[in-house]
Amino acid sequence: MGRWSGAGPLGRRFPFDNNAAEREVRMVKFRQKISGGMRTLTGAEHFCHLRSYLATATKNGINLLDALVQLASGRPWVPTVN
């Protein structure tokens, strides 16, 4: 059957499983395992914001280096709403 199953509402395709969600959480769990967790709540929030930004950029086909350069220069990439 592959990674994608049939069409959902409005003809959109949807993943057959929840592996995408599990992949998003994997780095946070890996970091907890290696370093024992985050030192502060603020540090954890910054880490999660950055991971979310990069995951969204990746899903929209944006080069990660370009997205980070734009973010550092004060003009972050923002996805378009369809």
Phi and psi restraints in degrees (range 20) as a CNS / XPLOR table:
assign (resid 1 and name C) (resid 2 and name N)
       (resid 2 and name CA) (resid 2 and name C) 1.0 85.1 20.0 2
assign (resid 2 and name N) (resid 2 and name CA)
       (resid 2 and name C) (resid 3 and name N) 1.0 -171.0 20.0 2
assign (resid 2 and name C) (resid 3 and name N)
       (resid 3 and name CA) (resid 3 and name C) 1.0 -75.5 20.0 2
assign (resid 3 and name N) (resid 3 and name CA)
       (resid 3 and name C) (resid 4 and name N) 1.0 -30.5 20.0 2
assign (resid 3 and name C) (resid 4 and name N)
       (resid 4 and name CA) (resid 4 and name C) 1.0 -109.9 20.0 2
assign (resid 4 and name N) (resid 4 and name CA)
       (resid 4 and name C) (resid 5 and name N) 1.0 137.6 20.0 2
assign (resid 4 and name C) (resid 5 and name N)
       (resid 5 and name CA) (resid 5 and name C) 1.0 -97.8 20.0 2
assign (resid 5 and name N) (resid 5 and name CA)
       (resid 5 and name C) (resid 6 and name N) 1.0 -162.2 20.0 2
assign (resid 5 and name C) (resid 6 and name N)
       (resid 6 and name CA) (resid 6 and name C) 1.0 -65.7 20.0 2
assign (resid 6 and name N) (resid 6 and name CA)
       (resid 6 and name C) (resid 7 and name N) 1.0 -174.3 20.0 2
assign (resid 6 and name C) (resid 7 and name N)
       (resid 7 and name CA) (resid 7 and name C) 1.0 -79.0 20.0 2
assign (resid 7 and name N) (resid 7 and name CA)
       (resid 7 and name C) (resid 8 and name N) 1.0 144.0 20.0 2
assign (resid 7 and name C) (resid 8 and name N)
       (resid 8 and name CA) (resid 8 and name C) 1.0 -102.1 20.0 2
assign (resid 8 and name N) (resid 8 and name CA)
       (resid 8 and name C) (resid 9 and name N) 1.0 -157.4 20.0 2
assign (resid 8 and name C) (resid 9 and name N)
       (resid 9 and name CA) (resid 9 and name C) 1.0 -58.3 20.0 2
assign (resid 9 and name N) (resid 9 and name CA)
       (resid 9 and name C) (resid 10 and name N) 1.0 143.6 20.0 2
assign (resid 9 and name C) (resid 10 and name N)
       (resid 10 and name CA) (resid 10 and name C) 1.0 62.4 20.0 2
assign (resid 10 and name N) (resid 10 and name CA)
       (resid 10 and name C) (resid 11 and name N) 1.0 20.5 20.0 2
assign (resid 10 and name C) (resid 11 and name N)
       (resid 11 and name CA) (resid 11 and name C) 1.0 76.4 20.0 2
assign (resid 11 and name N) (resid 11 and name CA)
       (resid 11 and name C) (resid 12 and name N) 1.0 6.9 20.0 2
assign (resid 11 and name C) (resid 12 and name N)
       (resid 12 and name CA) (resid 12 and name C) 1.0 -78.3 20.0 2
assign (resid 12 and name N) (resid 12 and name CA)
       (resid 12 and name C) (resid 13 and name N) 1.0 144.3 20.0 2
assign (resid 12 and name C) (resid 13 and name N)
       (resid 13 and name CA) (resid 13 and name C) 1.0 -88.4 20.0 2
assign (resid 13 and name N) (resid 13 and name CA)
       (resid 13 and name C) (resid 14 and name N) 1.0 150.7 20.0 2
assign (resid 13 and name C) (resid 14 and name N)
       (resid 14 and name CA) (resid 14 and name C) 1.0 -135.3 20.0 2
assign (resid 14 and name N) (resid 14 and name CA)
       (resid 14 and name C) (resid 15 and name N) 1.0 152.3 20.0 2
assign (resid 14 and name C) (resid 15 and name N)
       (resid 15 and name CA) (resid 15 and name C) 1.0 -67.2 20.0 2
assign (resid 15 and name N) (resid 15 and name CA)
       (resid 15 and name C) (resid 16 and name N) 1.0 148.2 20.0 2
assign (resid 15 and name C) (resid 16 and name N)
       (resid 16 and name CA) (resid 16 and name C) 1.0 -73.0 20.0 2
assign (resid 16 and name N) (resid 16 and name CA)
       (resid 16 and name C) (resid 17 and name N) 1.0 -28.5 20.0 2
assign (resid 16 and name C) (resid 17 and name N)
       (resid 17 and name CA) (resid 17 and name C) 1.0 -131.4 20.0 2
assign (resid 17 and name N) (resid 17 and name CA)
       (resid 17 and name C) (resid 18 and name N) 1.0 -175.8 20.0 2
assign (resid 17 and name C) (resid 18 and name N)
       (resid 18 and name CA) (resid 18 and name C) 1.0 -107.2 20.0 2
assign (resid 18 and name N) (resid 18 and name CA)
       (resid 18 and name C) (resid 19 and name N) 1.0 28.4 20.0 2
assign (resid 18 and name C) (resid 19 and name N)
       (resid 19 and name CA) (resid 19 and name C) 1.0 -61.7 20.0 2
assign (resid 19 and name N) (resid 19 and name CA)
       (resid 19 and name C) (resid 20 and name N) 1.0 -31.4 20.0 2
assign (resid 19 and name C) (resid 20 and name N)
       (resid 20 and name CA) (resid 20 and name C) 1.0 -62.0 20.0 2
assign (resid 20 and name N) (resid 20 and name CA)
       (resid 20 and name C) (resid 21 and name N) 1.0 -42.5 20.0 2
assign (resid 20 and name C) (resid 21 and name N)
       (resid 21 and name CA) (resid 21 and name C) 1.0 -65.5 20.0 2
assign (resid 21 and name N) (resid 21 and name CA)
       (resid 21 and name C) (resid 22 and name N) 1.0 -40.1 20.0 2
assign (resid 21 and name C) (resid 22 and name N)
       (resid 22 and name CA) (resid 22 and name C) 1.0 -66.4 20.0 2
assign (resid 22 and name N) (resid 22 and name CA)
       (resid 22 and name C) (resid 23 and name N) 1.0 -37.1 20.0 2
assign (resid 22 and name C) (resid 23 and name N)
       (resid 23 and name CA) (resid 23 and name C) 1.0 -65.1 20.0 2
assign (resid 23 and name N) (resid 23 and name CA)
       (resid 23 and name C) (resid 24 and name N) 1.0 -35.3 20.0 2
assign (resid 23 and name C) (resid 24 and name N)
       (resid 24 and name CA) (resid 24 and name C) 1.0 -66.7 20.0 2
assign (resid 24 and name N) (resid 24 and name CA)
       (resid 24 and name C) (resid 25 and name N) 1.0 -32.0 20.0 2
assign (resid 24 and name C) (resid 25 and name N)
       (resid 25 and name CA) (resid 25 and name C) 1.0 -85.6 20.0 2
assign (resid 25 and name N) (resid 25 and name CA)
       (resid 25 and name C) (resid 26 and name N) 1.0 -21.5 20.0 2
assign (resid 25 and name C) (resid 26 and name N)
       (resid 26 and name CA) (resid 26 and name C) 1.0 -56.3 20.0 2
assign (resid 26 and name N) (resid 26 and name CA)
       (resid 26 and name C) (resid 27 and name N) 1.0 -44.5 20.0 2
assign (resid 26 and name C) (resid 27 and name N)
       (resid 27 and name CA) (resid 27 and name C) 1.0 -64.9 20.0 2
assign (resid 27 and name N) (resid 27 and name CA)
       (resid 27 and name C) (resid 28 and name N) 1.0 -38.4 20.0 2
assign (resid 27 and name C) (resid 28 and name N)
       (resid 28 and name CA) (resid 28 and name C) 1.0 -63.0 20.0 2
assign (resid 28 and name N) (resid 28 and name CA)
       (resid 28 and name C) (resid 29 and name N) 1.0 -46.0 20.0 2
assign (resid 28 and name C) (resid 29 and name N)
       (resid 29 and name CA) (resid 29 and name C) 1.0 -65.5 20.0 2
assign (resid 29 and name N) (resid 29 and name CA)
       (resid 29 and name C) (resid 30 and name N) 1.0 -38.0 20.0 2
assign (resid 29 and name C) (resid 30 and name N)
       (resid 30 and name CA) (resid 30 and name C) 1.0 -63.9 20.0 2
assign (resid 30 and name N) (resid 30 and name CA)
       (resid 30 and name C) (resid 31 and name N) 1.0 -42.5 20.0 2
assign (resid 30 and name C) (resid 31 and name N)
       (resid 31 and name CA) (resid 31 and name C) 1.0 -64.8 20.0 2
assign (resid 31 and name N) (resid 31 and name CA)
       (resid 31 and name C) (resid 32 and name N) 1.0 -39.1 20.0 2
assign (resid 31 and name C) (resid 32 and name N)
       (resid 32 and name CA) (resid 32 and name C) 1.0 -62.0 20.0 2
assign (resid 32 and name N) (resid 32 and name CA)
       (resid 32 and name C) (resid 33 and name N) 1.0 -41.3 20.0 2
assign (resid 32 and name C) (resid 33 and name N)
       (resid 33 and name CA) (resid 33 and name C) 1.0 -66.5 20.0 2
assign (resid 33 and name N) (resid 33 and name CA)
       (resid 33 and name C) (resid 34 and name N) 1.0 -43.6 20.0 2
assign (resid 33 and name C) (resid 34 and name N)
       (resid 34 and name CA) (resid 34 and name C) 1.0 -73.6 20.0 2
assign (resid 34 and name N) (resid 34 and name CA)
       (resid 34 and name C) (resid 35 and name N) 1.0 -49.9 20.0 2
assign (resid 34 and name C) (resid 35 and name N)
       (resid 35 and name CA) (resid 35 and name C) 1.0 -100.2 20.0 2
assign (resid 35 and name N) (resid 35 and name CA)
       (resid 35 and name C) (resid 36 and name N) 1.0 -4.1 20.0 2
assign (resid 35 and name C) (resid 36 and name N)
       (resid 36 and name CA) (resid 36 and name C) 1.0 84.8 20.0 2
assign (resid 36 and name N) (resid 36 and name CA)
       (resid 36 and name C) (resid 37 and name N) 1.0 7.2 20.0 2
assign (resid 36 and name C) (resid 37 and name N)
       (resid 37 and name CA) (resid 37 and name C) 1.0 117.5 20.0 2
assign (resid 37 and name N) (resid 37 and name CA)
       (resid 37 and name C) (resid 38 and name N) 1.0 -174.1 20.0 2
assign (resid 37 and name C) (resid 38 and name N)
       (resid 38 and name CA) (resid 38 and name C) 1.0 -91.2 20.0 2
assign (resid 38 and name N) (resid 38 and name CA)
       (resid 38 and name C) (resid 39 and name N) 1.0 147.7 20.0 2
assign (resid 38 and name C) (resid 39 and name N)
       (resid 39 and name CA) (resid 39 and name C) 1.0 -76.1 20.0 2
assign (resid 39 and name N) (resid 39 and name CA)
       (resid 39 and name C) (resid 40 and name N) 1.0 -37.5 20.0 2
assign (resid 39 and name C) (resid 40 and name N)
       (resid 40 and name CA) (resid 40 and name C) 1.0 -134.4 20.0 2
assign (resid 40 and name N) (resid 40 and name CA)
       (resid 40 and name C) (resid 41 and name N) 1.0 160.8 20.0 2
assign (resid 40 and name C) (resid 41 and name N)
       (resid 41 and name CA) (resid 41 and name C) 1.0 -65.2 20.0 2
assign (resid 41 and name N) (resid 41 and name CA)
       (resid 41 and name C) (resid 42 and name N) 1.0 -37.9 20.0 2
assign (resid 41 and name C) (resid 42 and name N)
       (resid 42 and name CA) (resid 42 and name C) 1.0 -61.9 20.0 2
assign (resid 42 and name N) (resid 42 and name CA)
       (resid 42 and name C) (resid 43 and name N) 1.0 -43.4 20.0 2
assign (resid 42 and name C) (resid 43 and name N)
       (resid 43 and name CA) (resid 43 and name C) 1.0 -62.1 20.0 2
assign (resid 43 and name N) (resid 43 and name CA)
       (resid 43 and name C) (resid 44 and name N) 1.0 -40.2 20.0 2
assign (resid 43 and name C) (resid 44 and name N)
       (resid 44 and name CA) (resid 44 and name C) 1.0 -65.0 20.0 2
assign (resid 44 and name N) (resid 44 and name CA)
       (resid 44 and name C) (resid 45 and name N) 1.0 -40.7 20.0 2
assign (resid 44 and name C) (resid 45 and name N)
       (resid 45 and name CA) (resid 45 and name C) 1.0 -65.2 20.0 2
assign (resid 45 and name N) (resid 45 and name CA)
       (resid 45 and name C) (resid 46 and name N) 1.0 -42.3 20.0 2
assign (resid 45 and name C) (resid 46 and name N)
       (resid 46 and name CA) (resid 46 and name C) 1.0 -62.4 20.0 2
assign (resid 46 and name N) (resid 46 and name CA)
       (resid 46 and name C) (resid 47 and name N) 1.0 -43.6 20.0 2
assign (resid 46 and name C) (resid 47 and name N)
       (resid 47 and name CA) (resid 47 and name C) 1.0 -60.1 20.0 2
assign (resid 47 and name N) (resid 47 and name CA)
       (resid 47 and name C) (resid 48 and name N) 1.0 -46.9 20.0 2
assign (resid 47 and name C) (resid 48 and name N)
       (resid 48 and name CA) (resid 48 and name C) 1.0 -67.3 20.0 2
assign (resid 48 and name N) (resid 48 and name CA)
       (resid 48 and name C) (resid 49 and name N) 1.0 -38.3 20.0 2
assign (resid 48 and name C) (resid 49 and name N)
       (resid 49 and name CA) (resid 49 and name C) 1.0 -63.1 20.0 2
assign (resid 49 and name N) (resid 49 and name CA)
       (resid 49 and name C) (resid 50 and name N) 1.0 -44.0 20.0 2
assign (resid 49 and name C) (resid 50 and name N)
       (resid 50 and name CA) (resid 50 and name C) 1.0 -66.3 20.0 2
assign (resid 50 and name N) (resid 50 and name CA)
       (resid 50 and name C) (resid 51 and name N) 1.0 -43.1 20.0 2
assign (resid 50 and name C) (resid 51 and name N)
       (resid 51 and name CA) (resid 51 and name C) 1.0 -61.7 20.0 2
assign (resid 51 and name N) (resid 51 and name CA)
       (resid 51 and name C) (resid 52 and name N) 1.0 -41.0 20.0 2
assign (resid 51 and name C) (resid 52 and name N)
       (resid 52 and name CA) (resid 52 and name C) 1.0 -65.1 20.0 2
assign (resid 52 and name N) (resid 52 and name CA)
       (resid 52 and name C) (resid 53 and name N) 1.0 -43.5 20.0 2
assign (resid 52 and name C) (resid 53 and name N)
       (resid 53 and name CA) (resid 53 and name C) 1.0 -59.7 20.0 2
assign (resid 53 and name N) (resid 53 and name CA)
       (resid 53 and name C) (resid 54 and name N) 1.0 -46.6 20.0 2
assign (resid 53 and name C) (resid 54 and name N)
       (resid 54 and name CA) (resid 54 and name C) 1.0 -69.4 20.0 2
assign (resid 54 and name N) (resid 54 and name CA)
       (resid 54 and name C) (resid 55 and name N) 1.0 -36.9 20.0 2
assign (resid 54 and name C) (resid 55 and name N)
       (resid 55 and name CA) (resid 55 and name C) 1.0 -64.9 20.0 2
assign (resid 55 and name N) (resid 55 and name CA)
       (resid 55 and name C) (resid 56 and name N) 1.0 -41.4 20.0 2
assign (resid 55 and name C) (resid 56 and name N)
       (resid 56 and name CA) (resid 56 and name C) 1.0 -65.6 20.0 2
assign (resid 56 and name N) (resid 56 and name CA)
       (resid 56 and name C) (resid 57 and name N) 1.0 -42.5 20.0 2
assign (resid 56 and name C) (resid 57 and name N)
       (resid 57 and name CA) (resid 57 and name C) 1.0 -61.1 20.0 2
assign (resid 57 and name N) (resid 57 and name CA)
       (resid 57 and name C) (resid 58 and name N) 1.0 -43.5 20.0 2
assign (resid 57 and name C) (resid 58 and name N)
       (resid 58 and name CA) (resid 58 and name C) 1.0 -60.6 20.0 2
assign (resid 58 and name N) (resid 58 and name CA)
       (resid 58 and name C) (resid 59 and name N) 1.0 -45.5 20.0 2
assign (resid 58 and name C) (resid 59 and name N)
       (resid 59 and name CA) (resid 59 and name C) 1.0 -65.7 20.0 2
assign (resid 59 and name N) (resid 59 and name CA)
       (resid 59 and name C) (resid 60 and name N) 1.0 -20.7 20.0 2
assign (resid 59 and name C) (resid 60 and name N)
       (resid 60 and name CA) (resid 60 and name C) 1.0 -100.5 20.0 2
assign (resid 60 and name N) (resid 60 and name CA)
       (resid 60 and name C) (resid 61 and name N) 1.0 9.0 20.0 2
assign (resid 60 and name C) (resid 61 and name N)
       (resid 61 and name CA) (resid 61 and name C) 1.0 74.0 20.0 2
assign (resid 61 and name N) (resid 61 and name CA)
       (resid 61 and name C) (resid 62 and name N) 1.0 23.7 20.0 2
assign (resid 61 and name C) (resid 62 and name N)
       (resid 62 and name CA) (resid 62 and name C) 1.0 -91.9 20.0 2
assign (resid 62 and name N) (resid 62 and name CA)
       (resid 62 and name C) (resid 63 and name N) 1.0 136.2 20.0 2
assign (resid 62 and name C) (resid 63 and name N)
       (resid 63 and name CA) (resid 63 and name C) 1.0 -62.7 20.0 2
assign (resid 63 and name N) (resid 63 and name CA)
       (resid 63 and name C) (resid 64 and name N) 1.0 128.9 20.0 2
assign (resid 63 and name C) (resid 64 and name N)
       (resid 64 and name CA) (resid 64 and name C) 1.0 -65.1 20.0 2
assign (resid 64 and name N) (resid 64 and name CA)
       (resid 64 and name C) (resid 65 and name N) 1.0 -37.8 20.0 2
assign (resid 64 and name C) (resid 65 and name N)
       (resid 65 and name CA) (resid 65 and name C) 1.0 -63.9 20.0 2
assign (resid 65 and name N) (resid 65 and name CA)
       (resid 65 and name C) (resid 66 and name N) 1.0 -42.7 20.0 2
assign (resid 65 and name C) (resid 66 and name N)
       (resid 66 and name CA) (resid 66 and name C) 1.0 -61.7 20.0 2
assign (resid 66 and name N) (resid 66 and name CA)
       (resid 66 and name C) (resid 67 and name N) 1.0 -42.6 20.0 2
assign (resid 66 and name C) (resid 67 and name N)
       (resid 67 and name CA) (resid 67 and name C) 1.0 -62.9 20.0 2
assign (resid 67 and name N) (resid 67 and name CA)
       (resid 67 and name C) (resid 68 and name N) 1.0 -41.3 20.0 2
assign (resid 67 and name C) (resid 68 and name N)
       (resid 68 and name CA) (resid 68 and name C) 1.0 -68.5 20.0 2
assign (resid 68 and name N) (resid 68 and name CA)
       (resid 68 and name C) (resid 69 and name N) 1.0 -39.0 20.0 2
assign (resid 68 and name C) (resid 69 and name N)
       (resid 69 and name CA) (resid 69 and name C) 1.0 -63.9 20.0 2
assign (resid 69 and name N) (resid 69 and name CA)
       (resid 69 and name C) (resid 70 and name N) 1.0 -43.5 20.0 2
assign (resid 69 and name C) (resid 70 and name N)
       (resid 70 and name CA) (resid 70 and name C) 1.0 -62.8 20.0 2
assign (resid 70 and name N) (resid 70 and name CA)
       (resid 70 and name C) (resid 71 and name N) 1.0 -41.2 20.0 2
assign (resid 70 and name C) (resid 71 and name N)
       (resid 71 and name CA) (resid 71 and name C) 1.0 -62.7 20.0 2
assign (resid 71 and name N) (resid 71 and name CA)
       (resid 71 and name C) (resid 72 and name N) 1.0 -44.5 20.0 2
assign (resid 71 and name C) (resid 72 and name N)
       (resid 72 and name CA) (resid 72 and name C) 1.0 -68.7 20.0 2
assign (resid 72 and name N) (resid 72 and name CA)
       (resid 72 and name C) (resid 73 and name N) 1.0 -27.5 20.0 2
assign (resid 72 and name C) (resid 73 and name N)
       (resid 73 and name CA) (resid 73 and name C) 1.0 -88.1 20.0 2
assign (resid 73 and name N) (resid 73 and name CA)
       (resid 73 and name C) (resid 74 and name N) 1.0 4.0 20.0 2
assign (resid 73 and name C) (resid 74 and name N)
       (resid 74 and name CA) (resid 74 and name C) 1.0 87.3 20.0 2
assign (resid 74 and name N) (resid 74 and name CA)
       (resid 74 and name C) (resid 75 and name N) 1.0 7.9 20.0 2
assign (resid 74 and name C) (resid 75 and name N)
       (resid 75 and name CA) (resid 75 and name C) 1.0 -126.3 20.0 2
assign (resid 75 and name N) (resid 75 and name CA)
       (resid 75 and name C) (resid 76 and name N) 1.0 74.0 20.0 2
assign (resid 75 and name C) (resid 76 and name N)
       (resid 76 and name CA) (resid 76 and name C) 1.0 -63.9 20.0 2
assign (resid 76 and name N) (resid 76 and name CA)
       (resid 76 and name C) (resid 77 and name N) 1.0 147.2 20.0 2
assign (resid 76 and name C) (resid 77 and name N)
       (resid 77 and name CA) (resid 77 and name C) 1.0 -69.5 20.0 2
assign (resid 77 and name N) (resid 77 and name CA)
       (resid 77 and name C) (resid 78 and name N) 1.0 134.2 20.0 2
assign (resid 77 and name C) (resid 78 and name N)
       (resid 78 and name CA) (resid 78 and name C) 1.0 -125.7 20.0 2
assign (resid 78 and name N) (resid 78 and name CA)
       (resid 78 and name C) (resid 79 and name N) 1.0 129.6 20.0 2
assign (resid 78 and name C) (resid 79 and name N)
       (resid 79 and name CA) (resid 79 and name C) 1.0 -66.3 20.0 2
assign (resid 79 and name N) (resid 79 and name CA)
       (resid 79 and name C) (resid 80 and name N) 1.0 148.5 20.0 2
assign (resid 79 and name C) (resid 80 and name N)
       (resid 80 and name CA) (resid 80 and name C) 1.0 -81.0 20.0 2
assign (resid 80 and name N) (resid 80 and name CA)
       (resid 80 and name C) (resid 81 and name N) 1.0 149.1 20.0 2
assign (resid 80 and name C) (resid 81 and name N)
       (resid 81 and name CA) (resid 81 and name C) 1.0 -99.9 20.0 2
assign (resid 81 and name N) (resid 81 and name CA)
       (resid 81 and name C) (resid 82 and name N) 1.0 126.5 20.0 2
